[in-house]
Every structure is written in C-alpha cells, then in structure tokens.
Amino acid sequence: MASVQSVPSSLSKAGRGHHIASKLELLLQTDRDVVPLLLRGALGTVMFPHGAQKALGWFGGGGFQGTMRYFIDIVHLPALLGYLIIAAEFLGSILLVIGLGTRFAALSIGLVMIGAASLVHAPNGFFMNWFGNQSGEGFEYHLLAIAIAAAIVVRGGGRWSIDLKLYGLGSSTRA
C-alpha cells in the first residue's frame, strides 16, 4: 500500500487563501498620508483625458478604433498591447483618482509612459514642443509621470483611498 504524503500548507486550500490574502494585503497596504492622495489625484487627473481620447474619442482623440489603428499600423504594436495601453490610461486613471488598486494602476501607467517615451517621444528630444519647431513632443512630461507613478507604487493610495478602507478591514490595528 502506497503511503500518503501530507500536502504542504502552501498548497492546501487554506494555505492558498492565506497566500492570496497576504499578496492582496501588500497591494492595498497604505496609510493616511496626504502625499499619495495628492500624487494619485494629479496623475489620475492628467492621465484621464489621454485615456478618454484613446478609449472614447473625447478631447479630440481618435477613439478606440482610431487609437488601435495607430498602435498597430504606425507604432507596430501587437493588438493585445494596444488594448492594455488604452485600459491602463483610461481605467487606470479612474482607479488612481478613487484609490482602488492604486499600486497596480500606477505601475500600469508608469509602464505605458516608459513605452511612450522610448518608442514615440525619444526621437523628438527631451523638451516638449512649446514653439512648434520639433516634429513632435519630447519626453520630459513622461519622466514626471514615471516618477509620480513610482512614488505611488512605493507609498500606495494614502488618505481617502478605497485601498485604505479595504486594507483597514483586515485588522483593527491598521491605519
């Protein structure tokens, strides 16, 4: 008769549930500091019109179809990456403003900004095209967005975030 080995706790249902809960807790962890609120409010507010241009065609944007054509035909991105970029800018900006999944939203936007700076804007130099004498915009704006996104990833959603409310549900001793 073969012996039955015990299942490691990390593979048991309870172990998996605890592991997932601890990962979710790391994602939501934050405090009542106002700085992350200001950063996520600024980045979310600035990114929303860009996402709305791509997803909905608002603010003179190409909308979903036009943006996907640009990503696929001009930038030569895979369609899946185009979908993810639109979602990161549009949904990510909303998630930042309300403070839900803040770290994930900020990381997504930061990655989009790294891609945009390197694939589209780097050939135009550092500066924005203030005087119309460049072929396009430089990447200085993107560096600021990347830095803000990185700070949010490190600090979390802060004050008035849904993350703080959810994180606080796990223990009465939390912020």
SVG drawing of the C-alpha trace seen along z (x, -y; Angstrom):
<svg xmlns="http://www.w3.org/2000/svg" viewBox="-16 -79 33 81">
<polyline fill="none" stroke="black" stroke-width="0.4" points="0.0,0.0 1.4,-3.4 1.9,-5.9 0.0,-9.2 2.2,-12.3 0.8,-15.3 0.1,-18.3 2.2,-21.3 0.3,-24.1 1.1,-26.4 -0.8,-24.1 -3.8,-23.4 -6.9,-25.5 -6.4,-27.4 -2.7,-27.9 -3.6,-29.2 -6.2,-31.5 -3.8,-32.9 -1.1,-33.4 -3.5,-35.2 -4.8,-37.4 -1.2,-38.3 -0.4,-39.3 -3.6,-41.4 -2.7,-43.0 0.7,-44.0 -1.1,-45.5 -3.5,-47.5 -1.2,-48.5 -1.2,-52.2 -1.6,-54.8 -3.5,-58.0 -0.7,-60.2 -1.9,-63.1 1.1,-63.0 -0.1,-59.8 -3.5,-61.4 -2.0,-64.4 0.2,-62.4 -2.6,-60.0 -5.0,-62.8 -2.6,-64.7 -1.5,-61.7 -5.1,-60.4 -6.4,-63.8 -3.7,-64.4 -3.9,-60.9 -7.7,-60.7 -8.1,-63.0 -5.4,-61.0 -7.2,-57.7 -10.5,-59.2 -9.0,-60.3 -7.9,-56.8 -11.0,-54.9 -13.9,-57.3 -12.6,-59.8 -13.1,-62.6 -11.0,-65.8 -10.2,-65.4 -8.9,-61.8 -9.1,-59.0 -11.3,-56.8 -10.8,-53.1 -10.7,-52.2 -8.5,-55.1 -6.1,-54.5 -5.9,-50.8 -5.1,-51.6 -2.4,-54.0 -0.9,-51.4 -1.0,-48.6 -0.2,-50.3 2.1,-53.2 3.8,-52.1 3.6,-48.4 2.4,-47.2 0.5,-43.9 -3.2,-44.4 -3.2,-43.0 -0.6,-45.6 -2.8,-48.3 -5.8,-47.1 -3.7,-47.1 -2.4,-50.6 -5.9,-52.0 -7.1,-50.2 -4.1,-51.5 -4.6,-55.1 -8.4,-55.2 -9.3,-52.8 -6.0,-53.3 -6.6,-57.0 -10.0,-56.4 -8.7,-53.8 -6.0,-56.3 -8.5,-59.1 -10.6,-56.8 -7.7,-55.0 -8.6,-51.4 -5.8,-49.1 -3.6,-52.1 -0.3,-50.4 -1.3,-48.3 -2.9,-51.3 0.2,-53.5 2.5,-50.7 0.5,-50.2 0.5,-53.9 4.3,-54.1 4.9,-51.3 2.8,-52.9 4.8,-56.2 8.1,-54.3 6.9,-52.7 5.6,-56.0 8.8,-57.9 11.1,-55.3 9.1,-54.3 7.4,-57.6 8.9,-60.6 12.6,-60.0 13.4,-60.8 12.0,-64.3 14.4,-65.1 13.8,-66.0 11.7,-69.1 8.0,-69.4 7.3,-71.1 6.5,-74.5 7.3,-76.5 6.3,-74.1 9.8,-73.7 10.1,-70.0 8.5,-67.1 6.7,-66.1 6.7,-66.2 9.8,-65.3 9.8,-63.0 10.0,-65.4 6.3,-65.0 6.8,-61.2 9.6,-61.4 7.5,-63.3 4.6,-60.8 7.0,-57.9 8.4,-59.5 5.0,-60.1 3.8,-56.6 6.9,-55.2 6.2,-57.2 2.6,-55.9 3.8,-52.3 6.0,-52.7 3.6,-54.5 0.2,-53.2 -3.1,-55.2 -2.9,-57.2 -5.7,-59.2 -9.2,-58.9 -8.3,-55.8 -10.6,-52.8 -7.4,-50.8 -7.1,-52.2 -10.7,-51.3 -10.1,-47.7 -6.7,-47.4 -8.2,-48.6 -10.9,-45.8 -8.2,-43.2 -7.2,-44.4 -8.4,-46.9 -4.8,-47.9 -4.1,-49.3 -4.0,-53.0"/>
</svg>
